[in-house]
Amino acid sequence: MSEGRWSDLTARVLSAAVLVCIGSVEVWLGGLWFEAFIAIACGLMTWELVRMIDPDRNGVAIQLGILTGVAVVLSYHLPPLYTVPFLLAPALVGASQISQSKGIYALFAFWIAASGLGFISIRENMGFGWMVWLISVVVATDVAGYFVGKTFGGPKFWPKVSPKKTWSGTAGGWAAAAVVGTIFAVHAGFGVMFVVVSVLASMASQAGDIVESATKRKFAVKDSSNLIPGHGGFLDRFDGMMGAALFVLIAGILYSPGAM
């Protein structure tokens, strides 16, 4: 076993353990505690996004981060008529403040805000169990993808965008999500379609990771920030969660409008 292949594992595991502890408490508590946690995370991700695109605008990045956190919480509590305008606010305001790649910023900023609303809606409207399922699917996808990819290697999934991702790791993530979906389906009495939904959520999480990787590659940065040892920044850690949360939010709106 090559030491270099696993050199980042210690920092990755330790920082992940801290995140799991904090996140677990917030998810368990729900309510304003969870909303505050999501608001802070979304604010930090917007700050990282602006810093990647326009590094000299740190003041603007801070302001947009605060705006995003506030907008995410208000978009949940205000009447539905105001949801989209509040989610769009950080994207539109930021696009008028940064000096380049305004379209990329606007789309990514809207994704951050919408996924934040997704997290809050899942926890508060669908319940603790659904949030545990979502996190379990994404974590299983990430962990299985990491270890299977490191162990078996093989053809790259999309080398121009994410050089480290392999087809073996990608498929390993799907398999792990299917296992998680099966466990939850058996426990809750759901049918086989729930396993399919779990795999789709896994794919959405991987899509989120790819989008973030493509964005970093465009702006020639390795990590979105250095806030989380072994993982980079909040965008690096939560890109998969964002993809899965947006998938569940859209699915909930399409198939059970009252649930979201």
C-alpha positions in Angstrom: 0.0 0.0 0.0 1.4 3.3 -1.0 1.6 5.9 1.7 1.0 8.7 -0.8 -2.3 7.3 -1.9 -3.7 7.6 1.7 -1.7 10.6 3.0 -4.8 12.8 3.4 -6.8 10.2 5.2 -6.0 11.2 8.8 -6.9 14.9 8.4 -10.0 13.8 6.3 -11.3 11.5 9.0 -10.6 13.8 11.9 -12.3 16.8 10.4 -15.2 14.7 9.1 -15.7 13.4 12.7 -16.0 17.0 14.0 -18.4 17.8 11.2 -20.5 14.7 11.9 -20.7 15.6 15.7 -21.8 19.2 15.0 -24.1 18.3 12.2 -25.7 15.4 14.1 -26.6 17.7 17.0 -28.1 20.3 14.7 -30.1 17.7 12.7 -31.4 16.2 15.9 -32.4 19.6 17.4 -34.0 20.9 14.2 -35.9 24.1 14.4 -34.0 27.4 14.7 -30.8 25.6 15.6 -30.8 23.7 12.4 -31.9 26.7 10.4 -29.0 28.7 11.8 -26.5 25.9 11.0 -27.8 25.8 7.4 -27.7 29.6 7.1 -24.1 29.7 8.3 -23.1 26.9 5.9 -24.7 28.5 2.9 -23.2 31.9 3.8 -19.7 30.4 4.0 -20.2 28.6 0.7 -21.3 31.8 -1.0 -18.2 33.5 0.5 -16.0 30.7 -0.9 -17.7 31.0 -4.3 -17.1 34.8 -4.6 -13.5 34.3 -3.4 -12.9 31.7 -6.1 -14.4 33.9 -8.9 -13.2 37.3 -7.8 -10.5 36.9 -5.1 -10.1 40.7 -4.6 -13.7 41.2 -3.4 -13.5 39.8 0.1 -15.7 42.5 1.5 -18.4 41.8 -1.2 -17.9 38.1 -0.4 -18.7 38.6 3.2 -21.8 40.7 2.5 -23.1 38.2 0.0 -22.5 35.4 2.4 -24.6 37.2 5.1 -27.3 37.9 2.5 -27.4 34.3 1.4 -27.8 33.0 5.0 -30.7 35.5 5.7 -32.4 34.8 2.3 -32.3 31.0 2.9 -34.1 31.2 6.2 -36.6 33.9 5.1 -37.4 31.9 1.9 -38.7 29.1 4.2 -40.7 31.2 6.6 -42.3 33.7 4.2 -45.3 32.9 2.0 -44.5 30.9 -1.2 -44.9 34.0 -3.3 -41.6 35.3 -1.9 -39.6 32.1 -2.0 -38.0 32.4 -5.5 -37.3 36.2 -5.2 -35.5 35.7 -1.9 -33.5 32.7 -3.3 -32.6 34.8 -6.3 -31.5 37.8 -4.3 -27.9 36.7 -3.5 -27.4 35.6 -7.2 -28.7 38.9 -8.7 -27.1 41.2 -6.1 -23.8 39.4 -6.4 -23.8 39.4 -10.2 -24.0 43.1 -10.1 -21.0 43.4 -7.7 -18.4 41.0 -9.1 -16.3 41.8 -12.1 -16.2 38.5 -14.0 -18.1 35.3 -14.7 -21.4 36.8 -13.5 -23.5 34.0 -15.1 -21.5 31.2 -13.4 -21.7 33.1 -10.1 -25.5 33.6 -10.4 -26.3 30.0 -11.2 -24.1 28.7 -8.5 -25.3 31.1 -5.9 -28.9 30.2 -6.7 -28.0 26.5 -6.3 -26.5 27.2 -2.9 -29.6 29.1 -1.7 -32.1 26.6 -3.2 -30.2 23.6 -1.6 -30.3 25.5 1.7 -34.0 25.7 1.4 -34.1 22.0 0.5 -32.2 21.1 3.7 -34.6 23.1 5.9 -37.7 21.8 4.1 -36.6 18.2 4.4 -35.8 18.5 8.1 -38.8 20.6 9.2 -41.5 19.3 6.8 -40.5 15.7 6.1 -38.9 14.9 9.5 -35.7 13.8 11.1 -35.8 10.3 9.5 -35.7 11.7 6.0 -32.8 13.9 6.9 -30.9 10.9 8.3 -31.7 9.0 5.1 -30.4 11.8 2.9 -27.2 12.2 4.8 -26.6 8.5 4.9 -27.0 8.2 1.1 -24.6 11.0 0.5 -22.0 9.9 3.0 -22.2 6.3 1.8 -21.7 7.5 -1.8 -18.7 9.6 -0.8 -17.0 7.1 1.4 -17.6 4.1 -0.9 -16.5 6.2 -3.9 -13.3 7.2 -2.1 -12.3 3.8 -0.9 -13.4 1.8 -4.0 -11.8 4.3 -6.3 -8.5 4.3 -4.3 -8.5 0.5 -4.1 -9.5 -0.5 -7.6 -8.7 2.6 -9.7 -9.4 2.1 -13.3 -10.7 4.4 -16.1 -11.4 8.0 -15.1 -15.0 9.1 -15.0 -14.4 12.6 -16.4 -10.7 13.4 -16.4 -10.9 16.9 -17.8 -13.2 18.0 -14.9 -12.4 15.7 -12.0 -9.1 13.8 -12.6 -9.4 11.7 -9.4 -12.8 10.3 -10.0 -13.0 6.8 -11.5 -15.8 4.7 -12.8 -15.1 2.1 -10.1 -15.6 4.7 -7.4 -18.7 6.1 -9.1 -20.3 2.7 -9.3 -19.2 1.9 -5.7 -21.1 5.0 -4.6 -24.3 3.9 -6.4 -24.0 0.4 -4.8 -23.5 1.9 -1.3 -26.6 4.2 -1.9 -28.6 1.1 -2.9 -27.6 -0.6 0.3 -28.6 2.4 2.4 -31.9 2.6 0.5 -32.6 -1.1 1.1 -32.0 -0.7 4.8 -34.3 2.3 5.1 -36.9 0.7 2.9 -37.0 -2.5 5.0 -37.2 -0.5 8.2 -39.9 1.9 7.0 -41.9 -0.6 4.9 -41.2 1.2 1.6 -41.1 -0.6 -1.7 -38.2 -1.2 -4.1 -38.8 2.2 -5.7 -37.2 3.7 -2.6 -34.0 2.0 -3.4 -34.2 3.5 -6.9 -34.8 7.0 -5.4 -31.7 6.5 -3.1 -29.5 5.7 -6.1 -30.9 8.8 -7.9 -30.1 10.9 -4.9 -26.6 9.4 -5.0 -26.3 10.4 -8.6 -27.5 13.9 -7.8 -24.8 14.1 -5.1 -22.2 13.1 -7.6 -23.5 15.6 -10.1 -23.1 18.3 -7.4 -19.5 17.2 -6.8 -18.8 17.4 -10.6 -20.3 20.8 -10.9 -18.1 22.1 -8.1 -15.0 20.4 -9.5 -15.7 22.0 -12.9 -16.0 25.4 -11.3 -12.8 25.0 -9.4 -11.0 23.9 -12.5 -12.3 26.9 -14.5 -10.9 29.3 -11.9 -7.7 27.2 -11.4 -8.1 26.6 -7.6 -7.5 23.3 -5.9 -10.0 23.8 -3.0 -12.8 26.3 -2.4 -11.0 27.4 0.8 -8.9 25.8 3.6 -11.6 26.0 6.3 -11.9 22.2 6.7 -8.6 20.3 6.9 -8.4 17.3 4.5 -11.5 18.5 2.7 -10.8 22.1 1.6 -13.8 24.3 2.1 -17.5 24.0 2.8 -18.2 23.8 -0.9 -15.8 20.9 -1.2 -17.5 19.0 1.6 -21.1 19.9 1.0 -21.3 19.9 -2.8 -22.7 16.4 -2.8 -25.2 17.2 -0.1 -26.3 20.3 -2.1 -26.9 18.2 -5.2 -29.0 15.6 -3.3 -30.9 18.2 -1.3 -31.9 20.0 -4.5 -33.0 16.7 -6.0 -35.2 15.9 -3.0 -36.6 19.4 -3.0 -37.6 19.3 -6.7 -39.0 15.8 -6.3 -41.0 16.8 -3.3 -42.4 19.8 -5.2 -43.3 17.8 -8.2 -44.8 14.8 -6.5 -46.0 16.0 -3.1 -46.3 19.8 -3.3 -47.8 20.1 0.2 -44.9 18.2 1.8 -42.3 20.9 0.9 
